[in-house]
Amino acid sequence: MKKPYYDLNTYLRSIFGCRVQKISLDAGLTCPNRDGHIATGGCIYCNTRGSGTGASALGLSITEQIERGKEFLKKRYKAHKFIAYFQSFSNTYGPHEKLKDLYNEACAVEDIVGLSIGTRPDCVDESILTLLEGYAEDYLVWIEYGLQSIHDRTLAIINRGHDVACFRNAVEKTKGRGIKICAHVVLGLPFEDRHQMLATAQAVGTMGIDGIKIHLLYVVKGTPMEQLYREGRYTCLEQGEYVELVCDFLEVLPPDMVIQRLTGDPHPDELAAPEWSLRKSETLSLIRKTLAGRGSWQGKRFGENPFP
């Protein structure tokens, strides 16, 4: 059954004509919200690995990480082409030449057709964007900016270290360079209600952004979020609540925006709550069933269903 939203696999097949998979990479970088430039604790929900694999700490080079990823993804998904996804922490935060060497190393590996660079909107400048613009001449290049919420109050609560204006500025500086822009948002952030979460969807949908990743806020052990949760000051979304919110979210996004993610991937050993967040396939199935039950689709508010 065709998905009622524009998923990443469909988008990549339309470009390359085959299965393309992203390979998550850990370049051993850090974040200004951790190294003292802005703060030292990071966002209140972030784990110590910056949502990465920890491969750099094991001494694995970018090339080694890609080759291992290729071997696994070829067997599991019959993938033929790959995108090097610099995921851990902020991957435009570091000396220009070091970043260039990392990106060059990834692009030199056979069957790499693109780069996806996860970062913060306060970690890009003209030189970095010009560097990425150069790669976009020969590769598919995505830059993934963490926004999380369109509300400055929420960004302050989660210790994000930048405001919404910073995100908007980064988006505008990136446009027109051949670089695709993906925004990360989180549902279930502390003290946000449904109306506020949908305001994030509506705002992101008007910015001319190419893609989005929607994450569930789950509680990681050893983080300030866990303390809020244990003290009863934060309640996790129930699975049904999250599914309904994602469907609401999708309905107000443009139908040509690439949906790169609809929930997160918590590490079981690190997860404090909610338990249902480990059942990713079940949640994705429920999202599709709920949209079908509503007779709905991504971009419904824009008009006719483009996903019949």
Summary of the structure (lengths in Angstrom):
residues: 308
radius of gyration: 18.6
end to end distance: 9.5
largest distance: 51.6
contacts: 990
relative contact order: 0.13
helix: 40%
strand: 17%
